[in-house]
């Protein structure tokens, strides 16, 4: 059986990515990271040495892409 080691990242879906970027970057002081080139707006932040927060914006489409990713053995 696999063993969960930690959470790699959490992905949140927001309506206003600019405001989320400001809040997580300026209010909480998270470090902005490079993100992949998606077909939707996305920003990544470093939470600590092994965990990230991924923010994506979906205004017009219901999305089920919010998720968390675990690291397993």
C-alpha positions in Angstrom: 0.0 0.0 0.0 1.2 3.5 -0.8 2.0 5.9 2.1 1.2 9.6 1.9 4.3 11.7 2.6 2.9 15.2 2.3 0.7 17.6 0.3 2.5 18.9 -2.7 0.0 21.6 -3.7 -3.5 22.9 -3.3 -5.3 24.4 -6.3 -8.0 27.0 -5.7 -10.4 28.5 -8.3 -11.2 32.2 -7.9 -13.3 34.8 -9.8 -10.6 37.5 -9.6 -7.0 36.3 -10.0 -5.6 39.8 -9.7 -7.1 40.2 -6.3 -6.1 36.7 -5.2 -2.5 37.4 -6.4 -2.4 40.6 -4.4 -3.9 38.9 -1.3 -1.6 35.9 -1.2 1.4 37.8 -2.3 1.1 41.0 -0.4 -1.1 40.2 2.6 0.3 36.7 3.3 3.7 37.3 1.8 3.8 34.1 -0.3 6.6 34.0 -2.9 5.3 34.1 -6.5 6.6 31.2 -8.6 6.7 30.7 -12.4 3.6 28.8 -13.6 2.9 26.7 -16.7 1.4 28.1 -19.8 -2.2 27.1 -19.4 -5.2 28.2 -21.5 -6.6 30.0 -18.5 -5.1 32.5 -16.0 -3.0 30.8 -13.2 -0.5 31.9 -10.6 1.6 29.7 -8.3 3.0 30.6 -4.9 5.5 28.9 -2.6 4.0 28.1 0.8 7.1 26.4 2.2 10.0 24.3 0.8 7.8 21.5 -0.3 4.3 22.9 -0.7 2.7 25.3 -3.2 -0.6 27.1 -3.7 -2.0 27.2 -7.3 -4.6 29.8 -8.1 -6.7 29.6 -11.3 -9.5 31.9 -12.6 -12.8 30.6 -14.0 -15.4 33.3 -14.4 -17.8 31.9 -16.9 -17.4 28.1 -16.6 -18.1 25.9 -13.7 -14.9 24.0 -13.0 -14.1 21.0 -11.0 -10.3 21.5 -11.3 -9.9 22.7 -7.6 -7.9 19.9 -6.0 -5.0 19.0 -3.7 -2.0 16.8 -4.8 -0.3 14.4 -2.4 3.2 13.0 -2.6 3.2 9.3 -2.0 6.0 6.7 -1.7 
